[in-house]
Amino acid sequence: MLKHLITLTIVLLSRNSSAQIHDTAPLNETFHGAVLFKIDKQDRLVMDLMEDGIRFRQDIVRLSDLDPDALSYAEEEDGIALKCRTDRAQCISKEIFKLDVVRITSRVTIPRPHDDTDGQHAVALLRDLIATAMKANDESNAETPAPGERKNARKEP
């Protein structure tokens, strides 16, 4: 009986854990395979840029480090520009496979979906994803006490 109670408790707690699930399916549908979006285990947005079915670049960034207000359609580059928040400069890791190089940057451009002429639909979806992540992050910060507020916090001499 106790074993069943413990198992039930673990299942219920894992369902209510702070693990965040972000839906990238709308983005993947919008970009039609030109860019593949996923969220990794560290809650980072992973963007795989594809050309002829082959990944040529991968950008990784924490959603909470992106500036939703700076997200825009870059007409001169014909793509969607993502930028870091000013207090999180150099937050994007950009790996270019052909050059075998990883660069850290504050801005990346991804190609716009071919049927989204001004990129506004893609920008709106990305802003929603970032806003959802920021809201979840704010809620988890409100729930977790800071280290100094813990009951058995280590006292500094």
C-alpha positions, 0 to 999 in steps of 0.5 A, spaced: 500 500 500 505 504 501 509 503 495 502 505 491 502 511 495 509 513 494 508 512 486 502 516 486 505 521 489 511 521 485 506 521 478 502 527 481 508 531 483 512 530 476 505 532 473 506 539 477 513 540 476 516 546 474 518 543 467 516 548 462 513 545 455 513 550 449 509 548 443 514 549 437 509 546 432 506 552 430 513 555 428 515 549 424 508 549 420 509 556 418 517 555 416 515 549 412 522 545 414 526 551 412 527 552 420 526 547 425 524 549 432 525 545 438 526 546 446 532 542 449 532 539 456 535 546 458 529 550 456 533 553 450 530 554 443 534 550 438 533 553 431 536 548 425 536 552 419 536 547 413 538 547 406 535 542 401 534 538 407 541 538 410 542 542 416 547 548 415 547 552 421 544 551 428 542 557 433 541 556 440 538 561 445 535 561 452 528 564 450 528 568 456 534 572 454 531 574 447 528 581 447 521 580 444 520 588 442 526 587 438 524 581 434 522 584 427 522 583 420 529 585 417 527 587 409 534 588 407 536 581 409 529 578 407 529 574 414 526 575 421 531 578 426 532 575 433 536 580 438 538 579 445 536 583 451 540 589 452 542 586 459 543 579 456 548 581 450 552 575 446 546 570 448 546 566 442 550 561 440 550 560 432 554 554 429 555 554 422 557 547 420 560 548 413 565 552 417 566 548 423 565 554 427 561 556 433 560 564 434 557 567 440 552 573 438 547 578 440 543 578 433 541 572 428 537 572 422 533 566 420 529 566 413 522 568 413 517 563 411 516 563 403 508 564 404 509 570 409 511 576 405 512 581 410 514 576 416 509 578 421 506 572 422 512 569 424 514 574 428 508 574 432 509 566 433 516 568 436 513 573 440 508 569 443 513 563 444 518 568 448 512 571 452 510 564 454 517 563 456 518 569 460 511 568 464 513 561 466 520 564 468 516 569 472 512 564 475 517 559 477 521 565 480 515 567 484 515 560 487 522 559 489 525 562 494 532 566 493 538 562 497 538 567 502 530 566 504 531 558 505 529 555 512 536 552 513 540 557 509 548 557 510 550 563 514 556 567 512 561 569 518 
